[in-house]
Amino acid sequence: MKHIVIIGNGISGITAARNIRKRSDFRITVISSETKHFYSRTALMYLYMGHMKYENIKPYEDNFWKKNKIDLVFDHVDQVDTISKSLQLKSGNQFAFDQLIIASGSTSNKFGWPGQNLTGVQGLYSYQDLETMEQHTNKVKHAVIVGGGLIGVEMAEMLLSRKIEVTFLVREKEFWNNVLPIKEANLISRHLRTHHVDLKLETELKEITGDEHGRVNAVLTNKGETIPCQFLGLAVGVSPNINFLSNAGIEVKKGVLVNEFLETNIPDIYAVGDCVERIYDLSGRRNIEQVWYTGRMMGEVVAQTICGDKTKYEPGPWFNSAKFFDIEYQTYGRVSNELKPDEQDFYWEHADETKAMHLVWYTNSNAFKGINVFGIRLRHECFDRWLREGRTIQYVLLHLSEANFDPEFFNRYEAQIVSGVIAKYPAVKMEINA
C-alpha cells in the first residue's frame, strides 16, 4: 500500500491528509513536533486572553485520526533523504515514504539585533510561542512590540487584555502603510491609539539590552530613545521553515520551489502552505503567500494530484481578512499602497472613524481592480465572482448593496459611497445610467 508522509500538522498538511483519505485507502502519516493534534492557529490569541481553552481550538476530536486511519507522529524531522525516500527523526527513528508532502510552515523573523536572544524576546507563530509568551509575560508591566503587521496587532491586544502597557515601534509613516494606502493606514494608527497603544511611527529597533539574569530590560531605538520593558514581541514577518531541507537536493530559495502542481524538483515530493515559493506567476498574487486559506487550498489541490487527478493550483483573485482590535478588515483583488498611473480610485470614510471603503479600477477600461473595506462586512462570493468576470466599476457600484453581509439592523452606506464616486467622476454616472 502506498505510504504518504506529511511533514507538518497545520492547515495545509491536515487538509491534504483529510482529502487524501476521502479519495483513497493510502497509508497516511503526519509528523509534527509542534503539537500532537491539529489546532486552529488563528485562535491562539484567544487562549491567551482567556476567551477559549486549548480543547476549544481543536476542530476534530482526538479519536478522529484513528477513526479515519491517519497516523499522527509527535516528533521532529531532522533530515530528508530523497535517494532512499526516508526521513531521519530527532528521536532516532526513520520513516520511509512513497510520496512526501512538505507542509512545515514558517518561523518568526529575527534580523540580527544585538540582544535578540535574551529571555522575553520572541515572535508569535506556534503553540510553543504561545506557551513561552504565557510564561514570559507573567507579572510584566510594560512590553514593546516591533513591526507593523497583523501579528503585532494581535500581540498588542493580547497584552493589553492583561493590563500590560504596550509601546509599538513601526518604521513606516503610518501603521502598515507599506501595505495599506496612507488614508487607511492613518485610520488604523488612530484606532490603535484609542486602545491606549503607545504607537511610535518612523521608529526602528536598534538594540535590545538585558539585565544580570539574561532577560530583556529595555530597547534602544534609532532615534536615541531608551524604552524600559520586560517583554519584547517581534512582529517583523515570518520566513519559510526549511532549514531542515539543507543538503536534501530539494530546490529552495526563500521557500521550497514548486510548479503549478505543487511538485518540487524531486519526483514524488510536494510542498504546500507557508513554506512554498512558486516558480510560476499568478496574476495579482505574490510567489510566497503565507495565509491560512491559501494553505487550505494547496492541501486540497495536492490531494487531488496524489490521488490520480492531477490538478493545478489556481487560487483565483487575491483576498484576505483580519481584525484591528474593533475594526474588521477585508480586501479583494489588489489595492496597492500607492495609486498606479493607470488607476483611478475613490476613498470613503465614516465620521466615526471606524468604517471606510476604498475602490480601485483601471482608468481606460473601467475594469474593477480591488477593494479595501473596514468595519463593513462584504460577501466574498460577490467580489470573487466580479473579479473573475472582469466587471467594471459601474457594475460593482450598481450591485454594491448585494455584497453587504452586515446583519439586518446595521446601517447601510452604499448610497453615500455611490454618490461620492459619481461626484468625483461624473462620467461614471453617465455609464451607470446608460
C-alpha positions as CSV (number, residue, x, y, z in Angstrom):
1,M,0.0,0.0,0.0
2,K,1.3,3.4,-1.0
3,H,2.6,5.4,2.1
4,I,2.0,9.2,2.1
5,V,4.0,11.1,4.7
6,I,3.2,14.7,5.6
7,I,5.7,16.9,7.5
8,G,3.6,19.4,9.5
9,N,0.1,19.3,11.0
10,G,-1.0,22.8,10.2
11,I,-4.0,23.7,8.0
12,S,-2.2,22.8,4.7
13,G,-0.8,19.4,5.9
14,I,-4.0,18.3,7.6
15,T,-6.2,19.4,4.7
16,A,-4.0,17.3,2.4
17,A,-4.4,14.3,4.8
18,R,-8.1,14.6,5.1
19,N,-8.7,14.9,1.3
20,I,-6.3,12.1,0.5
21,R,-8.3,9.9,2.9
22,K,-11.6,10.9,1.3
23,R,-10.2,9.8,-2.1
24,S,-8.1,6.8,-1.3
25,D,-7.1,4.0,1.1
26,F,-3.4,5.0,1.1
27,R,-1.5,4.8,4.3
28,I,-1.1,8.4,5.7
29,T,1.3,9.5,8.4
30,V,1.5,13.1,9.7
31,I,4.7,14.1,11.5
32,S,4.8,17.3,13.7
33,S,6.9,18.4,16.7
34,E,4.6,21.4,17.5
35,T,1.5,19.7,18.9
36,K,0.1,16.2,19.0
37,H,-3.1,17.3,17.3
38,F,-4.2,19.8,14.7
39,Y,-5.5,23.1,16.1
40,S,-6.7,26.4,14.7
41,R,-3.6,28.7,14.6
42,T,-5.6,31.8,14.1
43,A,-7.3,31.2,17.5
44,L,-4.0,31.3,19.6
45,M,-4.6,34.8,20.8
46,Y,-8.0,33.8,22.3
47,L,-6.3,31.2,24.5
48,Y,-4.0,33.9,26.0
49,M,-6.9,36.3,26.5
50,G,-8.9,33.6,28.3
51,H,-11.8,33.5,25.8
52,M,-11.1,29.9,24.8
53,K,-9.4,26.8,26.1
54,Y,-7.0,24.6,24.1
55,E,-9.6,21.9,23.5
56,N,-11.9,24.5,22.0
57,I,-9.5,25.3,19.2
58,K,-9.1,21.7,18.0
59,P,-11.6,21.3,15.1
60,Y,-11.6,17.5,15.5
61,E,-12.0,15.1,18.4
62,D,-8.8,13.3,19.3
63,N,-10.3,9.9,18.1
64,F,-11.0,11.4,14.7
65,W,-7.5,10.5,13.5
66,K,-7.6,6.8,14.4
67,K,-11.2,6.5,13.1
68,N,-10.0,7.9,9.7
69,K,-6.8,5.9,9.7
70,I,-4.5,8.9,9.8
71,D,-1.4,8.1,11.9
72,L,0.0,11.1,13.9
73,V,3.7,11.1,15.0
74,F,4.8,13.6,17.5
75,D,8.5,14.1,16.5
76,H,10.8,16.4,14.7
77,V,12.2,15.8,11.2
78,D,15.9,16.4,11.2
79,Q,16.7,15.3,7.7
80,V,15.1,14.3,4.4
81,D,16.9,11.6,2.3
82,T,15.4,11.8,-1.2
83,I,17.5,9.0,-2.5
84,S,16.3,6.3,-0.1
85,K,12.9,8.1,0.4
86,S,13.2,8.3,4.1
87,L,13.1,10.8,7.0
88,Q,15.5,10.9,9.9
89,L,13.7,12.0,13.1
90,K,15.0,13.6,16.2
91,S,14.0,10.6,18.2
92,G,16.4,8.5,16.1
93,N,13.5,6.8,14.3
94,Q,13.4,6.6,10.5
95,F,10.3,6.8,8.3
96,A,10.1,5.5,4.8
97,F,7.7,7.2,2.3
98,D,6.4,6.6,-1.2
99,Q,5.3,10.2,-1.6
100,L,6.2,13.2,0.7
101,I,4.3,16.4,1.3
102,I,6.4,19.2,3.0
103,A,4.0,21.4,5.0
104,S,6.5,22.7,7.5
105,G,5.1,26.2,7.8
106,S,7.0,29.3,8.9
107,T,9.2,30.7,11.6
108,S,9.3,34.2,13.1
109,N,11.9,36.5,11.6
110,K,14.9,37.9,13.5
111,F,17.3,40.4,11.9
112,G,20.4,40.1,14.0
113,W,19.7,42.8,16.6
114,P,22.1,42.8,19.5
115,G,20.3,41.1,22.4
116,Q,17.6,39.4,20.2
117,N,18.2,36.1,22.0
118,L,17.6,37.4,25.5
119,T,14.8,35.9,27.6
120,G,11.5,37.6,26.9
121,V,12.2,38.4,23.3
122,Q,10.1,36.4,20.9
123,G,7.7,36.2,18.0
124,L,4.2,34.6,17.9
125,Y,3.6,31.8,15.4
126,S,3.5,28.4,17.0
127,Y,1.8,26.9,20.1
128,Q,5.2,26.8,21.7
129,D,5.5,30.6,21.1
130,L,2.2,31.0,22.9
131,E,3.4,28.9,25.9
132,T,6.6,30.9,26.0
133,M,4.7,34.2,25.9
134,E,2.4,33.0,28.7
135,Q,5.5,32.3,30.8
136,H,7.5,35.4,30.0
137,T,4.7,38.0,30.4
138,N,3.8,36.9,33.9
139,K,4.0,40.0,36.2
140,V,5.2,42.1,33.2
141,K,4.2,45.8,33.4
142,H,5.5,47.1,30.1
143,A,6.0,45.4,26.7
144,V,7.4,46.7,23.4
145,I,6.3,45.3,20.0
146,V,8.4,45.8,16.9
147,G,6.9,45.6,13.4
148,G,3.8,46.9,11.8
149,G,1.9,43.8,10.7
150,L,-1.2,41.8,11.7
151,I,0.6,39.6,14.3
152,G,1.8,42.8,16.0
153,V,-1.8,44.0,16.4
154,E,-2.8,40.6,17.8
155,M,0.1,40.7,20.3
156,A,-0.9,44.2,21.4
157,E,-4.5,43.2,22.0
158,M,-3.3,40.1,23.9
159,L,-1.0,42.1,26.2
160,L,-3.5,44.9,26.8
161,S,-6.1,42.3,27.9
162,R,-3.7,41.6,30.8
163,K,-3.3,45.3,31.7
164,I,0.3,45.3,30.3
165,E,1.2,48.6,28.8
166,V,2.3,48.4,25.1
167,T,4.7,50.5,23.1
168,F,4.6,49.7,19.4
169,L,7.6,50.6,17.2
170,V,6.7,51.0,13.5
171,R,9.2,52.1,10.9
172,E,6.6,53.3,8.4
173,K,5.0,56.8,8.3
174,E,1.7,55.2,9.4
175,F,0.7,51.8,10.6
176,W,1.2,49.2,7.8
177,N,1.4,51.8,5.1
178,N,3.8,49.6,3.2
179,V,0.6,47.6,2.5
180,L,-2.3,50.0,3.0
181,P,-2.8,53.3,1.3
182,I,-2.0,56.2,3.5
183,K,-5.5,57.2,4.5
184,E,-6.4,53.7,5.6
185,A,-3.1,53.3,7.4
186,N,-3.8,56.6,9.2
187,L,-7.3,55.3,10.2
188,I,-5.7,52.2,11.8
189,S,-3.0,54.3,13.5
190,R,-5.7,56.4,15.1
191,H,-7.7,53.3,16.1
192,L,-4.7,51.7,17.8
193,R,-4.1,54.9,19.9
194,T,-7.8,54.8,21.0
195,H,-7.0,51.5,22.6
196,H,-4.1,53.0,24.5
197,V,-1.3,51.7,22.3
198,D,1.8,53.9,22.6
199,L,2.4,54.0,18.8
200,K,5.8,55.3,17.8
201,L,5.9,55.8,14.0
202,E,9.0,56.1,11.8
203,T,10.9,54.4,14.7
204,E,13.1,51.4,14.4
205,L,14.7,48.9,16.8
206,K,18.4,49.4,17.1
207,E,19.4,47.3,20.2
208,I,18.0,45.2,23.0
209,T,19.5,45.3,26.4
210,G,19.2,42.8,29.2
211,D,19.6,42.5,33.0
212,E,22.0,40.4,35.0
213,H,19.7,37.4,34.6
214,G,19.7,37.5,30.8
215,R,16.2,38.9,30.5
216,V,15.3,41.9,28.3
217,N,15.0,45.1,30.3
218,A,15.0,47.8,27.6
219,V,15.2,48.6,23.9
220,L,17.1,51.3,22.1
221,T,15.6,53.0,19.0
222,N,17.2,54.6,16.0
223,K,16.1,58.0,17.5
224,G,18.3,57.5,20.5
225,E,15.4,56.7,22.9
226,T,15.7,54.0,25.6
227,I,12.4,52.3,26.4
228,P,12.3,50.1,29.5
229,C,10.4,46.9,29.1
230,Q,10.2,43.3,30.4
231,F,8.9,41.7,27.2
232,L,9.7,42.3,23.5
233,G,7.4,41.0,20.8
234,L,8.9,40.6,17.4
235,A,6.2,41.0,14.7
236,V,8.5,41.6,11.7
237,G,7.1,38.9,9.5
238,V,7.8,35.2,9.1
239,S,10.0,33.1,6.8
240,P,9.5,29.6,5.4
241,N,10.7,26.9,7.8
242,I,13.0,25.0,5.5
243,N,16.4,24.8,7.3
244,F,16.0,21.0,7.8
245,L,16.0,20.6,4.0
246,S,19.6,21.7,3.6
247,N,21.6,19.1,1.6
248,A,18.4,17.2,0.7
249,G,18.7,18.1,-3.0
250,I,15.3,19.8,-3.0
251,E,15.5,23.2,-4.7
252,V,14.8,26.1,-2.4
253,K,15.3,29.9,-2.4
254,K,13.3,31.8,0.2
255,G,10.9,28.8,0.2
256,V,10.6,25.3,-1.3
257,L,10.3,25.9,-5.0
258,V,7.2,24.3,-6.6
259,N,5.5,24.3,-10.0
260,E,1.8,24.7,-10.7
261,F,1.1,21.2,-9.4
262,L,2.9,21.9,-6.2
263,E,5.6,19.5,-7.2
264,T,9.3,20.1,-6.2
265,N,12.2,19.2,-8.4
266,I,12.3,15.7,-6.9
267,P,9.7,13.2,-8.1
268,D,7.1,12.2,-5.5
269,I,7.9,15.2,-3.3
270,Y,5.4,18.1,-2.9
271,A,5.2,21.2,-0.8
272,V,2.2,23.2,0.4
273,G,1.4,26.1,2.6
274,D,3.6,28.8,4.2
275,C,6.9,27.1,3.2
276,V,6.1,27.3,-0.5
277,E,7.6,29.6,-3.2
278,R,6.0,29.3,-6.6
279,I,8.3,29.2,-9.6
280,Y,5.5,30.4,-11.9
281,D,3.5,33.6,-11.8
282,L,-0.2,34.1,-10.9
283,S,-1.7,37.4,-11.9
284,G,-2.2,39.7,-8.9
285,R,-0.6,37.3,-6.4
286,R,2.8,37.0,-4.7
287,N,5.0,33.9,-5.2
288,I,5.1,33.4,-1.4
289,E,1.7,33.8,0.3
290,Q,1.6,32.8,4.0
291,V,-2.1,33.0,4.6
292,W,-4.4,30.4,6.2
293,Y,-6.8,30.0,3.3
294,T,-4.0,29.5,0.6
295,G,-2.6,26.7,2.7
296,R,-6.0,25.1,2.8
297,M,-6.4,25.4,-0.9
298,M,-3.0,23.9,-1.6
299,G,-3.8,21.0,0.7
300,E,-6.9,20.3,-1.4
301,V,-5.1,20.6,-4.7
302,V,-2.1,18.3,-3.8
303,A,-4.5,15.7,-2.5
304,Q,-6.2,15.5,-5.9
305,T,-2.9,15.2,-7.7
306,I,-1.6,12.4,-5.4
307,C,-4.9,10.5,-5.8
308,G,-4.5,10.5,-9.6
309,D,-6.4,13.6,-10.6
310,K,-3.5,16.0,-11.5
311,T,-4.7,19.5,-10.6
312,K,-3.1,22.9,-11.0
313,Y,-3.0,25.3,-8.0
314,E,-5.1,28.2,-9.3
315,P,-6.4,30.2,-6.2
316,G,-8.2,32.9,-8.2
317,P,-8.4,36.6,-7.1
318,W,-6.5,37.6,-4.0
319,F,-8.4,38.2,-0.8
320,N,-7.7,38.4,2.9
321,S,-9.3,39.4,6.1
322,A,-8.1,40.5,9.6
323,K,-9.0,42.4,12.7
324,F,-7.5,45.6,14.1
325,F,-9.0,45.5,17.6
326,D,-12.6,46.5,16.9
327,I,-12.3,47.1,13.2
328,E,-12.7,44.2,10.8
329,Y,-10.7,44.4,7.6
330,Q,-11.3,42.7,4.2
331,T,-9.6,43.1,0.9
332,Y,-10.5,41.7,-2.5
333,G,-8.4,42.0,-5.7
334,R,-5.4,44.3,-5.4
335,V,-5.4,47.8,-3.8
336,S,-1.7,49.0,-3.7
337,N,-0.5,51.3,-1.1
338,E,0.2,53.9,-3.8
339,L,-2.2,54.5,-6.8
340,K,-0.6,53.5,-10.1
341,P,-0.6,55.7,-13.2
342,D,-3.3,53.6,-15.0
343,E,-5.7,53.5,-12.0
344,Q,-8.5,55.6,-10.5
345,D,-9.8,55.3,-7.0
346,F,-12.4,56.5,-4.5
347,Y,-12.0,56.5,-0.7
348,W,-14.9,56.9,1.7
349,E,-14.6,57.2,5.5
350,H,-17.4,57.4,8.0
351,A,-17.3,60.3,10.5
352,D,-16.9,57.8,13.4
353,E,-13.5,56.8,12.0
354,T,-14.2,53.0,12.3
355,K,-15.7,52.4,8.8
356,A,-14.1,53.0,5.4
357,M,-14.2,51.7,1.8
358,H,-11.6,52.1,-0.9
359,L,-12.4,51.2,-4.5
360,V,-9.8,51.0,-7.3
361,W,-10.3,50.5,-11.0
362,Y,-8.4,50.8,-14.3
363,T,-8.7,54.2,-15.9
364,N,-9.0,53.2,-19.6
365,S,-11.3,50.1,-19.3
366,N,-13.1,51.0,-16.0
367,A,-12.4,47.3,-15.1
368,F,-12.7,46.9,-11.3
369,K,-9.3,46.0,-9.7
370,G,-9.9,45.8,-6.0
371,I,-11.4,47.0,-2.7
372,N,-10.4,47.5,0.9
373,V,-13.1,47.8,3.4
374,F,-13.0,48.5,7.2
375,G,-15.9,48.0,9.6
376,I,-18.4,46.8,7.0
377,R,-18.8,43.1,6.2
378,L,-18.9,42.2,2.5
379,R,-19.7,38.9,0.8
380,H,-16.6,37.1,-0.5
381,E,-18.5,35.3,-3.3
382,C,-19.7,38.6,-4.8
383,F,-16.3,40.1,-5.2
384,D,-14.6,36.9,-6.2
385,R,-17.2,36.5,-9.0
386,W,-17.0,40.1,-10.2
387,L,-13.2,40.0,-10.3
388,R,-13.2,36.7,-12.2
389,E,-15.8,38.0,-14.7
390,G,-13.8,41.2,-15.2
391,R,-16.7,43.5,-14.2
392,T,-16.5,47.3,-14.4
393,I,-16.6,49.8,-11.6
394,Q,-20.0,50.8,-12.8
395,Y,-21.3,47.2,-12.4
396,V,-19.8,47.0,-8.9
397,L,-21.5,50.2,-7.8
398,L,-24.8,49.1,-9.2
399,H,-24.6,45.9,-7.3
400,L,-22.7,47.1,-4.2
401,S,-25.7,46.6,-1.9
402,E,-25.8,42.9,-2.9
403,A,-22.4,42.4,-1.4
404,N,-23.3,43.8,2.0
405,F,-23.1,41.0,4.6
406,D,-23.9,43.0,7.7
407,P,-27.0,42.0,9.7
408,E,-30.4,43.4,9.0
409,F,-30.4,46.2,11.6
410,F,-26.9,47.6,10.7
411,N,-26.8,51.0,9.0
412,R,-26.1,50.8,5.2
413,Y,-23.7,53.2,3.4
414,E,-23.9,52.1,-0.2
415,A,-25.9,55.2,-1.3
416,Q,-23.3,57.6,0.2
417,I,-20.4,55.7,-1.4
418,V,-22.0,55.5,-4.9
419,S,-22.9,59.2,-4.8
420,G,-19.4,60.1,-3.7
421,V,-17.9,58.2,-6.7
422,I,-20.3,60.0,-9.1
423,A,-19.5,63.4,-7.6
424,K,-15.8,62.8,-8.1
425,Y,-16.1,61.0,-11.5
426,P,-19.3,62.3,-13.3
427,A,-18.6,60.1,-16.3
428,V,-19.3,57.1,-14.1
429,K,-22.9,58.3,-13.6
430,M,-23.3,58.6,-17.4
431,E,-22.2,55.0,-17.9
432,I,-24.4,53.7,-15.0
433,N,-27.4,55.4,-16.5
434,A,-26.6,54.0,-19.9
